[in-house]
Amino acid sequence: MDLEGLRLFVRAAEKLNISAAGRDLGLAPAVASARLAKLEREVGAELLHRSTRKVSVSIEGEEFLPFAREMLAQRDAAMAALGQGRPQASGTIRLAASSSFAQLYIAPILPEFLERYPEINLDLRLSDAQFDLLEGSFDLALRSGVLDDSSLKARKLADASDVLCAAPEYLAKAGMPQNPEEMADYNLIAFRQLENAVELERDGYRETITMQADGTRIVLDDGASQRLATKAGLGISLNARWNVERELRDGVLVQVLPEWKVVSDRALWLVYPKSNVLTAKVRVLIDFLVEKIDRNPPWQSSC
């Protein structure tokens, strides 16, 4: 299979412009069109829909695209292993990440990353619900939780401890709970993606509380919204410490049951499918995130 034709197809699918993709690879528009047509004849499918106004990726093209990227990554990795060429950090990275974490810690550092790597573009899919990496053809994802998917490779980015907290105004009205058993008497704000049962430990003794029970007034699936609801005085919530570190530091939120530790092995992970070669563009993004976050997680200052 024509690898340069594959490279052209991937670039054209990212730009939705065959002529622009051809220019990136040093090809005249007519040559680029002819090479793509040759690739489509070889695979027996129309990969790109063309019209006088726009280019779009066909259904067959969407299905073929992750395999084309993989073949190119395998080729680059093989050549690098033989010392024949150095893979360049370029292209588009599809990154899935928690929207809450991205707002606080990824978005502020993106300008530096894009300035450092001008040939890289980012396609960000941000949601506190998890995307399927394989079906979504993602290059990389940041996940907060316990990693138990055997089809993924992972690099731990940082610990992600949890903390119970509430607004001072709410605690002034409801009072501060003195032990885990009293939590059932308070308004609770639950996060849908977390386990319902939360285990607390103090001096080797453990108690379990239930976040979604009779006292649960709100159930959310977005960490930023949960933080705002807690600040608004709607009740007590269990948050990742990175999500509320600034509020705890500034006194906007107060830790509840501070003498009790939330028992959890959750962490922040950078993950990618085992079948994928770690390309130069993904490697530099991982290294950048490790440089900016792993070495000095800002939320650990409150621990």
FIKE-261097 format. One line per 5 residues: their letters; for each residue x, y, z of N, C-alpha, C. Coordinates in steps of 0.05 Angstrom, whole numbers, plus 5000, padded with zeros to 4 digits. Example, Ala and Ser with C-alpha at 12.3 -4.5 7.8 and 13.67 -1.06 7.14 Angstrom:
BEGIN
as> 5264/4886/5156/5246/4910/5156/5264/4934/5156 ~ 5257/4955/5142/5273/4979/5143/5258/5001/5157
***
This chain:
BEGIN
mdleg> 5017/4976/5000/5000/5000/5000/5018/5025/5000 ~ 5009/5045/4985/5024/5070/4982/5023/5086/5008 ~ 5045/5085/5023/5046/5099/5049/5043/5129/5046 ~ 5055/5140/5025/5053/5169/5021/5024/5177/5014 ~ 5010/5159/5000/4981/5163/4995/4965/5162/5021
lrlfv> 4973/5144/5039/4960/5143/5065/4965/5169/5081 ~ 4990/5179/5079/4997/5204/5093/4980/5227/5082 ~ 4977/5228/5057/4961/5249/5044/4932/5247/5053 ~ 4921/5222/5053/4893/5218/5062/4889/5228/5090 ~ 4907/5220/5108/4905/5228/5137/4905/5258/5139
raaek> 4924/5271/5125/4926/5300/5127/4901/5314/5115 ~ 4891/5303/5092/4867/5314/5080/4843/5310/5098 ~ 4841/5288/5111/4819/5283/5130/4819/5302/5153 ~ 4843/5309/5162/4846/5328/5184/4839/5356/5176 ~ 4848/5364/5152/4844/5391/5142/4818/5395/5127
lnisa> 4806/5373/5118/4783/5374/5100/4789/5391/5076 ~ 4813/5389/5066/4822/5404/5043/4844/5389/5029 ~ 4839/5379/5005/4859/5362/4992/4882/5379/4982 ~ 4877/5402/4971/4898/5419/4961/4917/5428/4983 ~ 4905/5436/5006/4922/5444/5029/4938/5421/5040
agrdl> 4926/5397/5041/4941/5374/5049/4964/5368/5030 ~ 4959/5371/5005/4980/5366/4985/5003/5386/4988 ~ 4996/5412/4992/5017/5432/4996/5034/5425/5020 ~ 5022/5415/5042/5038/5408/5065/5058/5387/5059 ~ 5052/5370/5039/5070/5348/5032/5085/5353/5007
glapa> 5084/5378/4997/5099/5386/4973/5088/5376/4947 ~ 5061/5372/4946/5049/5362/4922/5031/5383/4909 ~ 5031/5384/4883/5013/5402/4869/4984/5391/4872 ~ 4964/5409/4870/4936/5399/4874/4928/5376/4856 ~ 4936/5377/4830/4929/5355/4812/4942/5329/4820
vasar> 4967/5331/4829/4982/5307/4838/4969/5295/4863 ~ 4961/5313/4882/4948/5304/4906/4922/5290/4900 ~ 4906/5301/4882/4880/5289/4875/4884/5262/4862 ~ 4904/5260/4845/4910/5235/4831/4919/5214/4851 ~ 4936/5222/4870/4946/5202/4890/4924/5192/4907
lakle> 4906/5210/4916/4883/5201/4932/4865/5182/4916 ~ 4860/5189/4891/4844/5171/4874/4856/5144/4871 ~ 4883/5143/4869/4897/5117/4867/4894/5101/4893 ~ 4895/5114/4916/4892/5101/4941/4863/5090/4943 ~ 4844/5105/4935/4816/5096/4937/4811/5072/4918
revga> 4824/5072/4895/4822/5048/4878/4834/5024/4891 ~ 4856/5029/4905/4870/5006/4917/4854/4994/4940 ~ 4841/5011/4956/4825/5000/4979/4796/4994/4970 ~ 4788/5002/4947/4762/4996/4937/4739/5011/4951 ~ 4745/5036/4959/4724/5052/4972/4730/5082/4968
ellhr> 4709/5098/4967/4713/5127/4967/4717/5136/4995 ~ 4741/5147/5001/4749/5155/5028/4741/5183/5034 ~ 4741/5200/5013/4733/5228/5017/4712/5236/4997 ~ 4691/5249/5006/4671/5260/4988/4681/5287/4978 ~ 4681/5292/4952/4689/5318/4941/4666/5331/4928
strkv> 4664/5357/4932/4645/5374/4916/4660/5400/4910 ~ 4647/5417/4895/4659/5442/4887/4662/5460/4911 ~ 4647/5455/4933/4647/5473/4956/4663/5462/4980 ~ 4664/5435/4983/4677/5425/5007/4685/5396/5004 ~ 4702/5387/5023/4711/5359/5024/4701/5349/5051
svsie> 4691/5324/5052/4683/5311/5077/4692/5283/5076 ~ 4695/5271/5100/4705/5244/5103/4680/5225/5101 ~ 4682/5205/5083/4660/5186/5080/4659/5167/5104 ~ 4637/5152/5105/4634/5132/5127/4657/5112/5125 ~ 4663/5103/5101/4686/5085/5097/4712/5098/5105
geefl> 4715/5124/5099/4739/5138/5106/4742/5140/5136 ~ 4720/5145/5151/4721/5147/5180/4730/5120/5192 ~ 4721/5098/5180/4728/5071/5190/4757/5065/5183 ~ 4767/5075/5160/4794/5069/5151/4815/5087/5164 ~ 4807/5111/5173/4825/5131/5183/4843/5121/5206
pfare> 4832/5109/5227/4850/5100/5249/4870/5079/5240 ~ 4863/5062/5221/4882/5042/5211/4904/5056/5194 ~ 4896/5077/5179/4916/5091/5164/4936/5105/5182 ~ 4926/5117/5204/4944/5130/5223/4963/5109/5236 ~ 4951/5086/5242/4967/5065/5255/4990/5055/5236
mlaqr> 4983/5051/5210/5003/5042/5191/5026/5062/5188 ~ 5019/5088/5188/5040/5108/5186/5056/5109/5211 ~ 5043/5106/5235/5058/5106/5260/5077/5082/5261 ~ 5068/5059/5252/5085/5036/5252/5109/5040/5233 ~ 5105/5052/5211/5126/5057/5192/5147/5076/5204
daama> 5137/5098/5216/5156/5117/5228/5172/5105/5251 ~ 5158/5089/5267/5172/5076/5289/5193/5056/5280 ~ 5186/5041/5258/5205/5022/5247/5230/5036/5236 ~ 5226/5058/5222/5248/5073/5210/5266/5085/5232 ~ 5252/5095/5254/5268/5106/5276/5284/5085/5290
algqg> 5273/5061/5292/5288/5039/5305/5313/5032/5289 ~ 5312/5036/5263/5335/5030/5246/5353/5054/5244 ~ 5346/5076/5257/5363/5100/5256/5360/5115/5230 ~ 5339/5109/5215/5335/5122/5189/5314/5144/5190 ~ 5321/5166/5201/5302/5188/5202/5292/5191/5230
rpqas> 5286/5215/5238/5275/5221/5264/5246/5231/5261 ~ 5227/5216/5274/5200/5224/5271/5196/5253/5281 ~ 5181/5268/5266/5177/5296/5273/5151/5299/5289 ~ 5151/5316/5308/5127/5321/5324/5109/5339/5308 ~ 5091/5327/5293/5073/5343/5276/5047/5327/5273
gtirl> 5026/5341/5263/5000/5328/5259/4980/5336/5280 ~ 4957/5323/5279/4935/5328/5297/4934/5307/5319 ~ 4931/5315/5344/4928/5297/5366/4899/5298/5376 ~ 4886/5275/5376/4859/5274/5387/4861/5266/5417 ~ 4855/5285/5434/4858/5282/5463/4830/5283/5476
aasss> 4824/5262/5492/4800/5262/5508/4808/5268/5537 ~ 4794/5285/5550/4801/5292/5578/4776/5301/5593 ~ 4778/5300/5620/4757/5311/5637/4755/5341/5632 ~ 4730/5349/5627/4726/5378/5622/4734/5395/5646 ~ 4727/5384/5670/4733/5399/5694/4763/5402/5698
faqly> 4778/5381/5694/4807/5382/5697/4820/5400/5675 ~ 4809/5397/5651/4820/5412/5629/4817/5442/5633 ~ 4794/5450/5643/4789/5479/5648/4810/5490/5668 ~ 4816/5475/5688/4833/5485/5710/4863/5482/5704 ~ 4871/5460/5691/4900/5455/5690/4911/5450/5662
iapil> 4894/5444/5642/4905/5439/5615/4902/5464/5598 ~ 4879/5476/5597/4875/5500/5580/4895/5522/5586 ~ 4902/5527/5611/4921/5549/5616/4949/5544/5605 ~ 4957/5519/5600/4984/5514/5591/4985/5507/5561 ~ 4962/5506/5548/4962/5499/5519/4977/5520/5502
pefle> 4975/5546/5507/4990/5565/5490/5020/5559/5490 ~ 5031/5551/5512/5060/5545/5513/5065/5520/5496 ~ 5048/5500/5498/5052/5475/5483/5051/5481/5453 ~ 5031/5496/5444/5027/5501/5416/5050/5519/5405 ~ 5060/5536/5422/5083/5553/5413/5108/5536/5411
rypei> 5111/5517/5429/5134/5499/5429/5134/5480/5405 ~ 5110/5471/5397/5107/5452/5375/5088/5463/5354 ~ 5097/5481/5338/5080/5495/5319/5068/5477/5297 ~ 5079/5453/5294/5068/5435/5273/5047/5416/5284 ~ 5040/5419/5309/5019/5402/5322/4993/5417/5325
nldlr> 4971/5404/5318/4944/5414/5323/4931/5396/5343 ~ 4912/5407/5358/4898/5392/5379/4869/5390/5373 ~ 4858/5366/5375/4829/5361/5372/4820/5351/5400 ~ 4809/5369/5416/4802/5363/5444/4773/5355/5447 ~ 4769/5333/5460/4742/5324/5466/4740/5323/5497
lsdaq> 4725/5343/5508/4725/5347/5537/4698/5340/5548 ~ 4699/5321/5567/4674/5312/5581/4682/5297/5606 ~ 4667/5300/5627/4672/5284/5651/4661/5256/5648 ~ 4647/5250/5627/4640/5222/5620/4663/5212/5602 ~ 4669/5186/5604/4692/5175/5590/4684/5167/5561
fdlle> 4703/5174/5543/4700/5166/5515/4713/5139/5512 ~ 4704/5123/5492/4717/5098/5485/4741/5105/5466 ~ 4765/5100/5475/4789/5108/5460/4791/5094/5433 ~ 4784/5068/5433/4786/5053/5408/4765/5062/5388 ~ 4740/5063/5396/4719/5071/5378/4722/5100/5369
gsfdl> 4732/5117/5386/4735/5145/5380/4761/5152/5366 ~ 4778/5132/5361/4804/5137/5348/4820/5158/5362 ~ 4820/5158/5388/4835/5178/5403/4865/5170/5405 ~ 4882/5190/5403/4911/5185/5407/4918/5182/5436 ~ 4904/5197/5453/4911/5198/5482/4886/5207/5497
alrsg> 4885/5198/5522/4863/5207/5540/4874/5211/5568 ~ 4863/5230/5582/4869/5234/5610/4844/5224/5626 ~ 4849/5205/5643/4827/5194/5659/4833/5196/5688 ~ 4812/5202/5703/4813/5204/5732/4798/5181/5744 ~ 4812/5163/5757/4799/5140/5768/4818/5117/5772
vldds> 4807/5093/5775/4822/5069/5777/4824/5056/5750 ~ 4848/5052/5740/4852/5042/5713/4850/5011/5714 ~ 4830/5000/5701/4827/4971/5701/4821/4960/5673 ~ 4827/4975/5652/4823/4967/5625/4849/4955/5614 ~ 4849/4929/5609/4873/4915/5600/4881/4921/5571
slkar> 4863/4935/5556/4869/4942/5528/4884/4968/5526 ~ 4890/4981/5549/4903/5007/5549/4930/5006/5561 ~ 4948/5023/5551/4973/5029/5564/4969/5055/5580 ~ 4985/5058/5601/4980/5082/5618/5006/5093/5629 ~ 5005/5119/5634/5027/5132/5649/5013/5148/5671
klada> 5019/5142/5696/5007/5157/5718/5017/5185/5718 ~ 4998/5204/5717/5006/5232/5717/5008/5244/5745 ~ 4989/5237/5763/4990/5247/5790/4969/5232/5807 ~ 4973/5234/5833/4953/5223/5851/4928/5241/5850 ~ 4905/5229/5857/4880/5244/5856/4863/5237/5881
sdvlc> 4872/5247/5904/4857/5242/5928/4831/5257/5929 ~ 4812/5247/5945/4786/5259/5947/4782/5273/5974 ~ 4763/5292/5975/4758/5307/6000/4729/5314/6001 ~ 4718/5311/6025/4690/5320/6030/4691/5350/6037 ~ 4673/5366/6026/4674/5394/6031/4647/5407/6028
aapey> 4644/5431/6039/4619/5446/6037/4625/5475/6040 ~ 4606/5492/6034/4609/5521/6037/4606/5529/6066 ~ 4622/5548/6076/4619/5557/6103/4590/5565/6110 ~ 4576/5577/6091/4549/5586/6096/4530/5562/6102 ~ 4534/5541/6087/4518/5517/6092/4523/5505/6119
lakag> 4549/5503/6126/4556/5491/6152/4548/5509/6175 ~ 4546/5536/6170/4537/5554/6191/4508/5548/6198 ~ 4492/5540/6178/4464/5535/6183/4460/5506/6192 ~ 4474/5487/6180/4469/5459/6186/4487/5448/6208 ~ 4509/5462/6213/4528/5452/6233/4548/5433/6220
mpqnp> 4572/5431/6232/4593/5413/6222/4588/5385/6232 ~ 4586/5364/6214/4584/5337/6224/4608/5329/6240 ~ 4604/5314/6261/4625/5306/6279/4636/5278/6273 ~ 4620/5262/6259/4628/5234/6253/4613/5225/6228 ~ 4623/5204/6214/4611/5195/6189/4581/5188/6191
eemad> 4573/5178/6215/4545/5170/6218/4526/5193/6214 ~ 4534/5217/6221/4517/5241/6219/4513/5251/6191 ~ 4529/5241/6172/4527/5250/6144/4499/5245/6132 ~ 4485/5225/6142/4459/5219/6131/4439/5241/6137 ~ 4445/5259/6156/4426/5280/6163/4431/5306/6147
ynlia> 4450/5305/6128/4458/5329/6113/4449/5328/6084 ~ 4446/5351/6071/4442/5351/6043/4468/5343/6029 ~ 4465/5324/6011/4489/5313/5997/4488/5319/5967 ~ 4510/5325/5955/4513/5329/5927/4531/5306/5916 ~ 4520/5290/5899/4534/5266/5890/4544/5269/5861
frqle> 4566/5255/5856/4577/5255/5829/4572/5228/5817 ~ 4559/5228/5793/4548/5203/5782/4570/5182/5776 ~ 4594/5191/5767/4614/5173/5759/4629/5159/5782 ~ 4625/5169/5806/4640/5158/5829/4623/5136/5843 ~ 4637/5119/5857/4624/5098/5872/4605/5111/5893
navel> 4582/5098/5896/4562/5108/5915/4573/5107/5944 ~ 4585/5084/5951/4595/5080/5978/4623/5092/5980 ~ 4627/5109/6000/4653/5122/6004/4664/5113/6031 ~ 4689/5103/6031/4701/5092/6055/4719/5113/6067 ~ 4716/5118/6093/4732/5137/6108/4749/5122/6129
erdgy> 4773/5133/6135/4790/5120/6154/4802/5140/6173 ~ 4803/5132/6199/4817/5149/6219/4829/5130/6240 ~ 4855/5133/6243/4870/5117/6263/4865/5087/6259 ~ 4864/5078/6234/4861/5050/6228/4832/5040/6229 ~ 4814/5057/6237/4785/5050/6239/4771/5060/6214
retit> 4754/5044/6202/4740/5052/6177/4710/5053/6180 ~ 4698/5073/6167/4669/5076/6165/4662/5080/6136 ~ 4638/5072/6129/4628/5076/6101/4604/5094/6102 ~ 4604/5113/6084/4581/5131/6081/4570/5128/6052 ~ 4545/5135/6049/4532/5132/6023/4525/5160/6012
mqadg> 4536/5166/5989/4532/5193/5978/4504/5196/5964 ~ 4494/5175/5953/4467/5176/5941/4447/5161/5959 ~ 4435/5176/5977/4416/5164/5996/4393/5184/5999 ~ 4378/5181/6021/4355/5198/6025/4362/5228/6026 ~ 4386/5234/6036/4394/5262/6038/4406/5273/6012
trivl> 4408/5258/5991/4420/5267/5967/4401/5286/5952 ~ 4407/5311/5950/4390/5330/5937/4396/5333/5907 ~ 4422/5329/5900/4431/5334/5872/4450/5312/5864 ~ 4447/5301/5840/4466/5283/5828/4476/5296/5802 ~ 4502/5299/5799/4514/5313/5776/4534/5294/5762
ddgas> 4540/5301/5737/4560/5286/5722/4582/5304/5711 ~ 4584/5328/5723/4604/5347/5714/4617/5359/5739 ~ 4644/5356/5741/4658/5365/5765/4657/5395/5770 ~ 4658/5411/5748/4657/5440/5752/4630/5448/5763 ~ 4609/5436/5753/4582/5442/5763/4579/5433/5792
qrlat> 4591/5411/5799/4590/5402/5827/4604/5422/5845 ~ 4627/5432/5836/4641/5451/5852/4625/5477/5856 ~ 4612/5486/5835/4595/5510/5837/4571/5505/5855 ~ 4559/5482/5853/4536/5476/5870/4544/5475/5899 ~ 4567/5464/5905/4577/5464/5932/4583/5492/5942
kaglg> 4595/5508/5926/4601/5536/5934/4575/5552/5939 ~ 4554/5544/5924/4528/5558/5927/4514/5550/5953 ~ 4525/5531/5968/4514/5524/5994/4492/5503/5992 ~ 4492/5486/5971/4471/5466/5968/4476/5441/5984 ~ 4499/5437/5995/4503/5414/6012/4533/5406/6013
islna> 4537/5381/6021/4564/5370/6023/4570/5352/5999 ~ 4593/5354/5987/4600/5338/5964/4628/5325/5968 ~ 4632/5304/5953/4658/5291/5952/4671/5299/5926 ~ 4694/5312/5927/4707/5322/5904/4736/5312/5902 ~ 4746/5309/5877/4774/5306/5874/4788/5331/5885
rwnve> 4810/5328/5900/4823/5351/5912/4831/5371/5891 ~ 4840/5361/5867/4848/5380/5847/4825/5398/5838 ~ 4800/5389/5842/4777/5404/5833/4770/5427/5852 ~ 4778/5425/5877/4770/5445/5897/4794/5457/5912 ~ 4818/5452/5903/4842/5461/5917/4842/5491/5921
relrd> 4835/5506/5901/4836/5535/5904/4815/5545/5924 ~ 4791/5533/5923/4770/5541/5941/4776/5534/5970 ~ 4789/5511/5974/4797/5504/6001/4819/5523/6012 ~ 4837/5529/5994/4859/5547/6002/4849/5575/6009 ~ 4828/5584/5994/4818/5612/5998/4796/5613/6018
gvlvq> 4788/5590/6029/4766/5590/6049/4738/5591/6037 ~ 4736/5590/6011/4710/5590/5998/4695/5564/6004 ~ 4710/5542/6007/4699/5516/6016/4715/5507/6040 ~ 4702/5491/6056/4714/5481/6081/4714/5450/6080 ~ 4736/5438/6088/4736/5409/6089/4718/5398/6111
vlpew> 4703/5378/6105/4685/5365/6124/4698/5339/6134 ~ 4695/5334/6160/4708/5311/6172/4738/5310/6165 ~ 4752/5331/6171/4780/5333/6162/4798/5312/6175 ~ 4790/5301/6198/4807/5281/6212/4803/5253/6199 ~ 4784/5251/6181/4779/5226/6168/4790/5227/6139
kvvsd> 4805/5207/6130/4816/5206/6103/4798/5189/6085 ~ 4792/5200/6062/4777/5184/6042/4795/5163/6031 ~ 4787/5138/6033/4803/5115/6024/4797/5111/5994 ~ 4818/5114/5978/4815/5112/5949/4842/5107/5936 ~ 4842/5092/5914/4866/5088/5899/4864/5101/5871
ralwl> 4846/5121/5870/4843/5135/5845/4868/5152/5839 ~ 4873/5157/5813/4895/5173/5804/4888/5185/5777 ~ 4905/5203/5768/4903/5214/5740/4921/5199/5722 ~ 4911/5188/5701/4926/5171/5682/4925/5183/5654 ~ 4948/5182/5640/4949/5187/5612/4949/5160/5598
vypks> 4928/5155/5582/4925/5128/5571/4922/5129/5541 ~ 4930/5107/5528/4927/5104/5500/4925/5074/5493 ~ 4913/5066/5471/4908/5038/5465/4935/5023/5462 ~ 4936/4998/5472/4960/4982/5470/4968/4978/5441 ~ 4949/4977/5423/4955/4972/5395/4969/4995/5381
nvlta> 4968/5019/5393/4980/5043/5381/5009/5045/5386 ~ 5024/5053/5366/5052/5061/5369/5052/5089/5382 ~ 5070/5093/5401/5071/5119/5413/5086/5138/5394 ~ 5072/5154/5379/5083/5171/5359/5097/5195/5372 ~ 5113/5208/5356/5128/5231/5366/5110/5253/5377
kvrvl> 5087/5258/5363/5069/5279/5372/5056/5272/5398 ~ 5049/5247/5402/5037/5239/5428/5058/5239/5450 ~ 5082/5230/5443/5103/5229/5463/5109/5257/5474 ~ 5111/5277/5456/5117/5304/5466/5095/5316/5483 ~ 5070/5308/5476/5048/5318/5493/5048/5305/5521
idflv> 5054/5279/5522/5056/5266/5548/5079/5278/5564 ~ 5102/5282/5551/5125/5294/5565/5118/5322/5575 ~ 5104/5337/5559/5097/5364/5567/5078/5364/5591 ~ 5058/5347/5591/5039/5346/5613/5053/5336/5639 ~ 5071/5317/5636/5087/5308/5659/5104/5331/5669
ekidr> 5116/5346/5652/5133/5368/5660/5118/5389/5675 ~ 5093/5395/5666/5078/5417/5678/5061/5409/5702 ~ 5053/5384/5703/5034/5375/5724/5046/5355/5743 ~ 5059/5334/5732/5068/5312/5749/5089/5321/5769 ~ 5107/5338/5761/5130/5345/5778/5122/5362/5802
nppwq> 5100/5377/5800/5091/5394/5822/5061/5399/5820 ~ 5045/5378/5826/5015/5381/5824/5006/5404/5842 ~ 4994/5425/5831/4987/5448/5848/4968/5442/5870 ~ 4951/5421/5867/4931/5415/5888/4943/5401/5912 ~ 4968/5391/5909/4980/5378/5932/4989/5397/5954
ssc> 4989/5423/5947/4997/5443/5967/4977/5445/5990 ~ 4952/5435/5984/4931/5436/6005/4930/5411/6022 ~ 4945/5390/6014/4943/5364/6027/4955/5366/6055
***
